[in-house]
Amino acid sequence: MTQKIYCFRGRGFTPAEIEIIKKIITQHWLSGRTKISKIVCENLNWYQFNGRLKDTACREALRRMQKKGLITLPPFISGGRNEIKQLPAKKVNFKKPPYIIKGNIKTLGKLHFEWVNTQRSQQLWRYLIQTYHYLGYKPTVGRHLKYFVYLDAELVALLGFGDGIYHHNLRDHWIGWSKIGQKERRHLIVNNVRFLIFPWVNVKNLASKILSHVAKLLPQDWERKYGYKPLILETFVDIDRFNGTCYKAANWLSLGLTKGKGRQGLNYFWHGKVREYYVYPLVRNALLQLKNEL
């Protein structure tokens, strides 16, 4: 008789492993979910390719296990990292400029990018996304990078990148990789999860210039933080709001329209929001590397 395997976050868990997780939770109940997830990773030998624990993915897997009634986790600690609050402007010391920034990018100055890597800069980035991006803010699970974008001394835009989506028919068909290849090299795809140009900024061609610049900058920054360079950038564009003009101008490739479906855990649902899916190869032989054909 074949034993049942429970699949969460791309990993299969046997009933015996579920029992190990239950014991770890009992033994470390007062230590909190973050500590528990790290101990689970160590006991189940669940590591990233670069040797780091997959504790973020593990926490999500544990939440899904609890939802299915397989385990019981200790409660969230009040005020912890999973609690999302609207930050007030006073807390981040931000004031909206009393003027419009407009003109030609060639005459307004040079673009430069500032890595969001301190608690204060994280709070400011979060506040601005919460306030001015139509999707709002939510924590990025897994690997991520965030930027402030300046035009000379003026803050004009924000960017956020995270792990590529788990799988998508348009992308996976375009790449043509095997299931094993997808599992081994999925980390080489990075998702542009947020792109915001402030409503008081009206500079022609600014968005496409930002996308072109960050495509050169991100691979090095990602390697500095995570030890490897990604091969593909991806993003979704809401066609009810945008035409994807800046992505096209920056030579991103449209792979088509989504079917208006979303994913929550392992379940898919219809939300009706059709998006256009774009990709940008960061190197010429990106597809060959993803398929391991070099």
N, C-alpha and C positions, 0 to 999 in steps of 0.2 A: 504493500500500500504506500503510495507516494505521500510524503508529509506536506502539509500546507506551508507555503512560503508567503510571507507578508512583504509587499514591496512599498517602500517609502523613500522618497528622494533618490530614486535610481538604485537603491540597494535592497537586496532581498534579506529578510530576517526569518530565521527558522524559529519554531516554537521554543527550542532550547535557548536561543539567544534572547527571546522575549523574557524567558525566566531569569536569565542573567541580568537583564535590564531591570526587572522588578526588584531583584535583590540589591542592586546598586542603589536604586531609588530609596529603598527601605533603610539601607545603611547610611545614606548621605542625605536624608530628607531635609535636614536643617541647613545644608550647605547651599541650597538653591539650585535652580535649573541649569545655570551656566556651568557650575562645577560638576553637576551630574552628567551633563552632556560630554564634558571632557573625559570623565572617567569611563563612560560608556565607549567612547571612541578608542581609548587606550585598551580596554578589555576586548573589544571586538576588532581591533586592528584596522580602524577606519581612518585612513589618512589621505590627504591630498597627494597628488603626484610629486609635489615638492617637499614632502615629508611633514607638513603641518597637519594638525588634527582637523578633521572636518566637523568641528563642533557646532558651527552655525547650521549646517545641513542637518546635523544630528538633533539639534533642538527642534527644528521644524519636523523631523521625523517623529520625535517623541510627542509633539503636540498632536500629530495625526494619529499616532497610536492611541493616545488618550481619547481622542474623538471617536475612535472605533471601539472603545471600551476594553482595550488590551492591557492598559496600564493606568495608574493614577499618579499624577505629578503633584509636587508641592505647589501651592499657589504662587502667583507672581508677587514679587516684593513691591509694595506700593512705592511709586515714584521711580521705578526701575526703567531700564532702557526700552522696554516694550510699551511704555505709556506715552502716548502722543498727545501733546498739548499745543495749543496755539500760543506762540511766544509773543509777548508785547514788544512794540517798537523800542520802548525805553530799555528793555533788558539787553538789546543788541546795539543800542545807541545809533539807530538808523533814522535818517530824515530824508524823505523824498526830495530830490532836487526841485527848486522852484522854476526850472526852465526846461526847455526842450533841447535835447542834443540832436542836431540835424546837420546835414551836409554830405560831403563826399569823403569816403574813407581814405582816399589818397591825400587829402589835405588836412584831415583832423588829427593825424598822428599815427603811431604804430600800435599794433595789437600786442598785448602781452598777457600771459596766463599765470595766475597765482594758484598754487595747489592748496586746497582746503585740508589742512592737517593739524589744526589746533582746536581745542574745545570752543574757543571764542569764535573762530572762523566757521566751525561747524554750526554753531547756533545762528550766526548771521545768514549763512547759506540756507539753513532750514527755514528761518523766518521769511526770507525773500521768496522762497519757493511756495511756502504756505500762503503768502499774501498775493503773489502775482502770477503764479502758474495755474492754469485751469484745472490741472489734475491734483494740485495740492502736493503735500509732502507725505511720504511714508518711508520708513527705514528700508534701506537696501540690504537684502539678505545676501550674504556671501561677499566676494571680492568687489571692491568698488573704488572709484576715484571721482573727486569733485573739483571743479575749477571755478574761480572768479575770472572773468574776462574784462580787461581794461583797454580802453582806447586812450593812450597816454595816461592821464591821471583819473579819467572818468570810468567808473564801474558801469559797464553797459550790458553785461550778460552773465548767465550762469550755465554751467554744463554739469551733467551727472552721468556716470557710466557704471555699469555693473555687469555681473556674469551674464552671458548669453542665455536666452530662453532654453528650456530643457530640450524641447524639440519642436519643429514646425515643418509642416509638409512642404511649403514653398521653398524653404531654405534647404531642407534635407534632400529634396529632389534635385535642386540646383547643384548641390555639392556632389551628390551621388555616392555618399559614403556608406559603408556597411554599418550594422548595428554595433559591432565591436569597435570600429573606427570612431563612430559617434561617441561612444562611451569613453574612449581613451583620449579623444582630442576635442571634446565639447568645450573645454576650458579655454581653447584658443579663439573663441568668439566672444566679443564684448558688446553689450547692449547700451546704446545711447538712451538712457531712461528718462533724462530730463534735458531740455534745451529751452532757455528763457532769455529773450531780449526784452528789456524793460519797456513798458508802454510809453515812456517819455523819451525813448531813443528812436530816432528816425534817420538812419544812415543807409544810403543805398549800397547794396551788395554786402552789407555787414555780416549777415547770417552765413552766406556761402563762404566768405573769407574766414570766418571763425571755424567752420567745419573743415576747411582745407588746412588751416594751421594746426588744429587739434589732432588731425589724422597723422601729422608728423611728430607731434609732441607726445601723444599718449603711449605709443609703444615703449618708449624709453622710460617714462614715468611708471608705467605698469610693471616693467621689468625691475625697476628700482624697488618697488614695493612688494612684488610677488615672485620675482625671480625668473620671469619668462616674458617674451613678447607675444602678444596676440596676433592673429592673422587676419581676422575679419571684424569689421564693425557692423552692427545691425541696428535698425530702429523701426518703429511703427508710427505712421502719420495718420491722424484722424481726418478722413477725407471730408467730413462735414464741416471742419473748421479750417483746414489748410489744403493747399495744392501740392505741397512737397517741392515747391520751386527752389528753395535754397539747397535742398539735398541734390536735386537734379543739376543745379548750377555747380555744385561741388563734386560732380561726377559719381554720385552714388547711383547704384543700379536698382531700379524697381523690379521686384520679382512677382508683383501682382497684388491682388486684394485678398484679405482674409475673409472668412465666412461668418464673421459676427459672433464667434464663439469665444468663451473664456474658460479658464481652468482654475479650479479650486481644489487643491490636493490632487487626488487622482481622478476627480470627476469633472466632466466638461458640461458647460451650460450655455444657453443662448442669451446673449445680451444685446444683439442687434446692431452693435457699433462696428461698421466695416472700416478697416484700416488698410492703408497701403504699406507694404513691407519693403524696406530698402536695405541693401547691403553695400559695404565698401571694402574691397580687398586692400589690405595694408601692404602687401607685397605682390609681385607679379605672379608668382607660382603658388599663391595661397591655396587654391583648390587642390593642387597636386600634393602639397604638404598635409592638408587635412585628410586626404585619402591615403596618405603614406605611400605615394607612388614615385617619390624621388629616389 
